[in-house]
Amino acid sequence: RVMEDSGLRLLSAVLCVCHTLLLNCPSVLSHSFRVEPLSVVQKQGSAVHLRCTARPATARISWLFQGQPLDPSHQSGVELSPGSLSLSSLQPALTGSYQCLAQSETGSIISRHARVRIADIERFAETHRRTFTVNKGETAFIECPLPRSNPPALPRFRIRGKWLEQSTDDHLILPSGNLQIVSVSSEHQGMYKCGAYNPLTRETQVEAHGTKLIVRDSEGPSPVRIIYPVTPRSLTVDQSGSLTLECVVSGSRSSKVKWIKDGAELSLNSKWMLLQSNLVLNDVQLSDGGHYCCSVLTDHGAVVSVNYTVNVLVQVSILQGLSDQAVTVGSSVRFTCAANGSPTPNITWLLNSAPLTTSPHLQIAGPSLHISSVMVQDQGIYQCLFDNGISSAQSTQSSVHPIQSDEGDELFRSIREGVIGETTGLPTERTSDQPTPEAPIIISPPQTHKPNMYDLEWRAGRDWGIPINAYFVKYRKVDDMGNVVGNWHTVRVPGSEKSLPLSELEPSSLYEVLMVARSAAGEGQPAMLTFRTGKGKNTVCILPIPEAPDRPTISMATESSVYVTWIPRANGGSPITAFRVEYKKQGRSGDWIIAADNISPLKLSVEVRNLEPGSTYRFRVIAMNNYGESPASATSRPYQVSLSSPPVSNRPITGPHISFTDAVSDTQIMLRWTYTPSSNNNTPIQGFYIYYRPTDSDNDSDYKRDVVEGFKFWHLIGQLQPETSYDIKMQCFNDGGESEYSNVMICETKGEKLKYRFFPADTPSQPGGLLYLIVGCVLGVMVLILLVFIVMCLWRNRQQNSLHSKCHFLV
């Protein structure tokens, strides 16, 4: 019976020819990255960690630096460990592009680019001292060309010896670094110096020579004009970011400013807002790119204007990926891979991680790769790698499996003649006179606790010096009497692997397995195993996957988004590599929808956007490591998104941003934040609300609130519990109401310090303690008597000396 079922090579050919005929052919290779390295900007001297894991788990991981193999022994400061690359101290020689390379017996794949850069800031360009004279009541404008900085520098001004870091009612600091002073008065007169602050290095550069502002009494009406910019400008902005187009208007008579995009006047809303006469673009998308014009009507009825060209930078995303192909030798195959991004990304085609170039045999036309007259040498893993300088992305798992044409012809003849049936008894083909491999040695037990999965494991038999290329595994369901009740399932496994998970099995069922090894000499003798699956309940999971995270908590972020926050549990023995957040609308059946995937293991909170107003949602979280995914967490409490309401003009909309938290003791947390008045159109605020609650709480009523009045940007939260993690978020407020919530930060208080304990008097003393006390008292009394005796002797001796002197005097 074993010999009757040993025609595995022919069944494999059946599957691949079925794929060629556009039938359902399963992929025989599975190569992909579970975690790819991410680009990073860090201070010089800081540690940098890049992570990379791939499927299959047996793949060998190595790294490329600037496109060349990275050898840690020849590169100081580089350390490699399974799944990660570490730079102990970031230096200029270590900056550049890093890629992860995953290799196996069947091919190799390469990851996207991870660009490592050093945070720095240049000095201001040399300028001369400038002097401006402005009439009272007009608008003053001080230009500040910020130096190059990575990440971008934050502008600030030193005015009459004091630093101004945030906009105020009359001083408007624009994102470009320029300063706009509305309705100047004599109080604004003085020296202004421009500064640039790098938020990562915390370094501030100040221009050498400032600008002196002189305010004079108005001698008459000044003409309406645009004082900045005076020439057309071109700006770039990242997708989903914000951008301010400056249009500074000065003159004695107010005039309405109009903004026009691509020839059509803009209607102001939450997307396009006016900040004085400047246009603020929020949540910029690719469609927001184009030509903008600021126009204003002068006293004489003429129109003056200034033009902007806005280019939106979009990270690369794969639109159409690759899929496996199985073709006969001599035929042709075509791959198509498409991606989106701005600037338009360049594409590189790779075979087993090596770049391909156009040749008569292989034609590359942008997103299309055509291979004519496929040869055995064309077998491998193909990739398309996109890069636009902003980011990169790749698509993989596209493999070519050439089938010998005579092998296919023989298969078709067998099908036509009805040779292939329930069993396949064709003899094993020999490709040489050399001995074929011995049967694999199956070492997995005949029973599993899992109801729908079995881990098949084996050792290779003797290969007689000829490496094993692949294993073919067949399995099907049988009843307790050995009668066949299911069809064969066939899987090809690379020769380097020694295990295979069989999935989608039925609980409490009997299965038989048949497998052979194949080398260049041909297919060897088969090995056979019968195993039984476990019952549907009391399942024991032996894979070291993470435990399900705790039930997530939900808090409001904006009117259409929420913050989902969670706490992970045990990682199963392997570090957690990522999280995934899913959601489902209340009252609807169907699958859970992925809200955010591949979330860094360092993040325990994520914002879920674009939720429907008035709808109710539930959320859950899944943890992942190198061995698989955890069960889903318990679903969150239902959260209803509030119905959209028209904005209140005098209420602040954008909240502060929490930039720093630190546990200073076991009961106190230090909190620092930033707030940009220009983000709220300079709407006055009265202070800030600080909300905090234990992270393990899912009840909004557990939040406590501290109130900070005025423009203060730090606060010490007290009366907390030791060694307790807290969720912290903020709002700003005024008489019109509260702003949206800030970002959520998680901080844990320190452990309670050990305090000295004093035992009460009735605490039993150690043996001999009373004796020591008596001896101590006696010695103390004796020392006291001795001191008194010495004092008396000294006094008496003094009296005798005095008497002796008197006697001599009398004589």
MOBELMO-V253968 format. One record per residue. N is the residue number from 1. RES is the residue in one letter. OMEGA is omega as a letter, one per 30 degrees, with the letter a starting at -180 (* if undefined). Layout:
{{N,RES,OMEGA} {N,RES,OMEGA}}
This chain:
{{1,R,l} {2,V,a} {3,M,l} {4,E,a} {5,D,a} {6,S,a} {7,G,a} {8,L,a} {9,R,a} {10,L,l} {11,L,l} {12,S,l} {13,A,l} {14,V,a} {15,L,a} {16,C,l} {17,V,l} {18,C,l} {19,H,l} {20,T,l} {21,L,l} {22,L,l} {23,L,a} {24,N,l} {25,C,a} {26,P,l} {27,S,a} {28,V,l} {29,L,l} {30,S,l} {31,H,l} {32,S,l} {33,F,l} {34,R,l} {35,V,l} {36,E,l} {37,P,a} {38,L,l} {39,S,a} {40,V,l} {41,V,a} {42,Q,l} {43,K,l} {44,Q,a} {45,G,l} {46,S,l} {47,A,l} {48,V,l} {49,H,l} {50,L,a} {51,R,l} {52,C,l} {53,T,a} {54,A,l} {55,R,f} {56,P,a} {57,A,a} {58,T,a} {59,A,l} {60,R,a} {61,I,l} {62,S,a} {63,W,l} {64,L,l} {65,F,a} {66,Q,l} {67,G,a} {68,Q,l} {69,P,a} {70,L,l} {71,D,a} {72,P,a} {73,S,l} {74,H,a} {75,Q,a} {76,S,l} {77,G,a} {78,V,l} {79,E,l} {80,L,l} {81,S,a} {82,P,l} {83,G,a} {84,S,l} {85,L,a} {86,S,l} {87,L,a} {88,S,a} {89,S,a} {90,L,l} {91,Q,a} {92,P,a} {93,A,a} {94,L,l} {95,T,l} {96,G,a} {97,S,l} {98,Y,l} {99,Q,l} {100,C,a} {101,L,l} {102,A,a} {103,Q,l} {104,S,a} {105,E,a} {106,T,l} {107,G,a} {108,S,l} {109,I,a} {110,I,a} {111,S,l} {112,R,l} {113,H,l} {114,A,a} {115,R,l} {116,V,a} {117,R,l} {118,I,l} {119,A,l} {120,D,l} {121,I,l} {122,E,l} {123,R,l} {124,F,l} {125,A,a} {126,E,l} {127,T,l} {128,H,l} {129,R,a} {130,R,l} {131,T,l} {132,F,l} {133,T,a} {134,V,l} {135,N,l} {136,K,l} {137,G,l} {138,E,l} {139,T,l} {140,A,a} {141,F,l} {142,I,a} {143,E,a} {144,C,l} {145,P,a} {146,L,l} {147,P,l} {148,R,a} {149,S,l} {150,N,f} {151,P,a} {152,P,a} {153,A,l} {154,L,a} {155,P,l} {156,R,a} {157,F,l} {158,R,a} {159,I,l} {160,R,l} {161,G,a} {162,K,a} {163,W,l} {164,L,a} {165,E,a} {166,Q,l} {167,S,l} {168,T,a} {169,D,a} {170,D,l} {171,H,a} {172,L,l} {173,I,a} {174,L,a} {175,P,l} {176,S,a} {177,G,a} {178,N,a} {179,L,l} {180,Q,l} {181,I,a} {182,V,l} {183,S,a} {184,V,l} {185,S,a} {186,S,l} {187,E,a} {188,H,a} {189,Q,l} {190,G,a} {191,M,a} {192,Y,l} {193,K,a} {194,C,l} {195,G,l} {196,A,a} {197,Y,l} {198,N,a} {199,P,a} {200,L,l} {201,T,a} {202,R,l} {203,E,l} {204,T,l} {205,Q,a} {206,V,l} {207,E,a} {208,A,a} {209,H,a} {210,G,a} {211,T,l} {212,K,a} {213,L,l} {214,I,a} {215,V,a} {216,R,l} {217,D,a} {218,S,l} {219,E,a} {220,G,a} {221,P,l} {222,S,a} {223,P,l} {224,V,a} {225,R,l} {226,I,a} {227,I,l} {228,Y,f} {229,P,a} {230,V,l} {231,T,l} {232,P,a} {233,R,l} {234,S,a} {235,L,l} {236,T,a} {237,V,l} {238,D,l} {239,Q,a} {240,S,l} {241,G,l} {242,S,a} {243,L,l} {244,T,l} {245,L,a} {246,E,l} {247,C,a} {248,V,a} {249,V,l} {250,S,l} {251,G,a} {252,S,a} {253,R,a} {254,S,a} {255,S,a} {256,K,l} {257,V,l} {258,K,l} {259,W,a} {260,I,l} {261,K,l} {262,D,l} {263,G,a} {264,A,a} {265,E,a} {266,L,l} {267,S,a} {268,L,l} {269,N,a} {270,S,l} {271,K,l} {272,W,a} {273,M,l} {274,L,l} {275,L,a} {276,Q,l} {277,S,a} {278,N,a} {279,L,l} {280,V,l} {281,L,a} {282,N,l} {283,D,a} {284,V,l} {285,Q,a} {286,L,a} {287,S,l} {288,D,l} {289,G,l} {290,G,a} {291,H,l} {292,Y,a} {293,C,l} {294,C,a} {295,S,a} {296,V,a} {297,L,a} {298,T,a} {299,D,a} {300,H,l} {301,G,l} {302,A,a} {303,V,l} {304,V,a} {305,S,l} {306,V,a} {307,N,l} {308,Y,l} {309,T,a} {310,V,l} {311,N,a} {312,V,l} {313,L,a} {314,V,l} {315,Q,a} {316,V,l} {317,S,a} {318,I,l} {319,L,l} {320,Q,a} {321,G,a} {322,L,l} {323,S,a} {324,D,l} {325,Q,l} {326,A,a} {327,V,l} {328,T,l} {329,V,a} {330,G,l} {331,S,a} {332,S,l} {333,V,a} {334,R,l} {335,F,l} {336,T,a} {337,C,a} {338,A,l} {339,A,l} {340,N,l} {341,G,l} {342,S,g} {343,P,a} {344,T,a} {345,P,l} {346,N,a} {347,I,l} {348,T,l} {349,W,a} {350,L,l} {351,L,a} {352,N,l} {353,S,l} {354,A,a} {355,P,l} {356,L,l} {357,T,a} {358,T,l} {359,S,l} {360,P,a} {361,H,a} {362,L,a} {363,Q,l} {364,I,l} {365,A,l} {366,G,a} {367,P,a} {368,S,l} {369,L,a} {370,H,l} {371,I,l} {372,S,l} {373,S,a} {374,V,l} {375,M,l} {376,V,l} {377,Q,a} {378,D,a} {379,Q,l} {380,G,a} {381,I,a} {382,Y,l} {383,Q,l} {384,C,a} {385,L,a} {386,F,l} {387,D,l} {388,N,a} {389,G,l} {390,I,l} {391,S,l} {392,S,l} {393,A,a} {394,Q,l} {395,S,a} {396,T,a} {397,Q,l} {398,S,a} {399,S,l} {400,V,l} {401,H,l} {402,P,l} {403,I,l} {404,Q,a} {405,S,l} {406,D,l} {407,E,l} {408,G,l} {409,D,l} {410,E,a} {411,L,a} {412,F,l} {413,R,a} {414,S,l} {415,I,a} {416,R,a} {417,E,l} {418,G,a} {419,V,a} {420,I,l} {421,G,a} {422,E,l} {423,T,a} {424,T,a} {425,G,l} {426,L,l} {427,P,l} {428,T,a} {429,E,l} {430,R,a} {431,T,l} {432,S,l} {433,D,a} {434,Q,a} {435,P,l} {436,T,a} {437,P,l} {438,E,a} {439,A,l} {440,P,l} {441,I,a} {442,I,a} {443,I,l} {444,S,a} {445,P,a} {446,P,a} {447,Q,l} {448,T,l} {449,H,a} {450,K,a} {451,P,a} {452,N,a} {453,M,l} {454,Y,l} {455,D,l} {456,L,a} {457,E,a} {458,W,l} {459,R,a} {460,A,l} {461,G,l} {462,R,a} {463,D,l} {464,W,l} {465,G,l} {466,I,a} {467,P,l} {468,I,a} {469,N,a} {470,A,l} {471,Y,l} {472,F,a} {473,V,l} {474,K,l} {475,Y,l} {476,R,a} {477,K,l} {478,V,l} {479,D,a} {480,D,l} {481,M,a} {482,G,l} {483,N,a} {484,V,l} {485,V,l} {486,G,a} {487,N,l} {488,W,l} {489,H,a} {490,T,a} {491,V,l} {492,R,a} {493,V,l} {494,P,a} {495,G,a} {496,S,a} {497,E,a} {498,K,l} {499,S,l} {500,L,l} {501,P,l} {502,L,a} {503,S,l} {504,E,l} {505,L,l} {506,E,a} {507,P,l} {508,S,a} {509,S,a} {510,L,l} {511,Y,l} {512,E,a} {513,V,l} {514,L,a} {515,M,l} {516,V,l} {517,A,l} {518,R,l} {519,S,l} {520,A,l} {521,A,a} {522,G,a} {523,E,a} {524,G,a} {525,Q,a} {526,P,l} {527,A,a} {528,M,l} {529,L,l} {530,T,a} {531,F,a} {532,R,l} {533,T,a} {534,G,l} {535,K,a} {536,G,a} {537,K,a} {538,N,l} {539,T,l} {540,V,l} {541,C,a} {542,I,l} {543,L,a} {544,P,l} {545,I,a} {546,P,l} {547,E,l} {548,A,l} {549,P,l} {550,D,l} {551,R,a} {552,P,l} {553,T,a} {554,I,l} {555,S,a} {556,M,l} {557,A,l} {558,T,a} {559,E,a} {560,S,l} {561,S,a} {562,V,l} {563,Y,l} {564,V,a} {565,T,a} {566,W,l} {567,I,l} {568,P,l} {569,R,a} {570,A,a} {571,N,l} {572,G,a} {573,G,l} {574,S,a} {575,P,l} {576,I,a} {577,T,a} {578,A,l} {579,F,l} {580,R,l} {581,V,l} {582,E,l} {583,Y,l} {584,K,a} {585,K,a} {586,Q,l} {587,G,l} {588,R,l} {589,S,l} {590,G,a} {591,D,l} {592,W,a} {593,I,l} {594,I,l} {595,A,l} {596,A,a} {597,D,l} {598,N,l} {599,I,a} {600,S,l} {601,P,l} {602,L,a} {603,K,l} {604,L,l} {605,S,l} {606,V,l} {607,E,l} {608,V,a} {609,R,l} {610,N,l} {611,L,a} {612,E,l} {613,P,l} {614,G,a} {615,S,a} {616,T,a} {617,Y,l} {618,R,a} {619,F,l} {620,R,a} {621,V,l} {622,I,l} {623,A,a} {624,M,l} {625,N,a} {626,N,a} {627,Y,l} {628,G,a} {629,E,l} {630,S,l} {631,P,l} {632,A,l} {633,S,l} {634,A,a} {635,T,a} {636,S,l} {637,R,l} {638,P,l} {639,Y,a} {640,Q,l} {641,V,a} {642,S,l} {643,L,a} {644,S,l} {645,S,a} {646,P,a} {647,P,l} {648,V,a} {649,S,a} {650,N,l} {651,R,l} {652,P,a} {653,I,a} {654,T,a} {655,G,l} {656,P,l} {657,H,l} {658,I,a} {659,S,a} {660,F,l} {661,T,a} {662,D,l} {663,A,a} {664,V,l} {665,S,l} {666,D,a} {667,T,a} {668,Q,l} {669,I,l} {670,M,a} {671,L,l} {672,R,a} {673,W,l} {674,T,l} {675,Y,a} {676,T,l} {677,P,a} {678,S,l} {679,S,l} {680,N,l} {681,N,l} {682,N,l} {683,T,a} {684,P,l} {685,I,a} {686,Q,a} {687,G,a} {688,F,l} {689,Y,l} {690,I,a} {691,Y,l} {692,Y,l} {693,R,l} {694,P,a} {695,T,a} {696,D,l} {697,S,l} {698,D,a} {699,N,a} {700,D,a} {701,S,l} {702,D,l} {703,Y,l} {704,K,a} {705,R,l} {706,D,a} {707,V,l} {708,V,a} {709,E,l} {710,G,a} {711,F,l} {712,K,a} {713,F,l} {714,W,a} {715,H,l} {716,L,l} {717,I,a} {718,G,l} {719,Q,l} {720,L,l} {721,Q,l} {722,P,l} {723,E,a} {724,T,l} {725,S,a} {726,Y,l} {727,D,a} {728,I,l} {729,K,a} {730,M,l} {731,Q,l} {732,C,a} {733,F,l} {734,N,a} {735,D,a} {736,G,l} {737,G,a} {738,E,l} {739,S,l} {740,E,a} {741,Y,l} {742,S,l} {743,N,a} {744,V,l} {745,M,l} {746,I,a} {747,C,a} {748,E,l} {749,T,a} {750,K,l} {751,G,a} {752,E,a} {753,K,l} {754,L,a} {755,K,l} {756,Y,l} {757,R,l} {758,F,a} {759,F,l} {760,P,a} {761,A,a} {762,D,l} {763,T,a} {764,P,l} {765,S,l} {766,Q,l} {767,P,l} {768,G,a} {769,G,a} {770,L,l} {771,L,l} {772,Y,a} {773,L,a} {774,I,a} {775,V,l} {776,G,l} {777,C,a} {778,V,l} {779,L,l} {780,G,l} {781,V,a} {782,M,l} {783,V,l} {784,L,l} {785,I,l} {786,L,l} {787,L,l} {788,V,l} {789,F,l} {790,I,l} {791,V,a} {792,M,l} {793,C,l} {794,L,a} {795,W,a} {796,R,l} {797,N,l} {798,R,l} {799,Q,l} {800,Q,l} {801,N,l} {802,S,a} {803,L,l} {804,H,l} {805,S,l} {806,K,a} {807,C,l} {808,H,a} {809,F,a} {810,L,l} {811,V,*}}
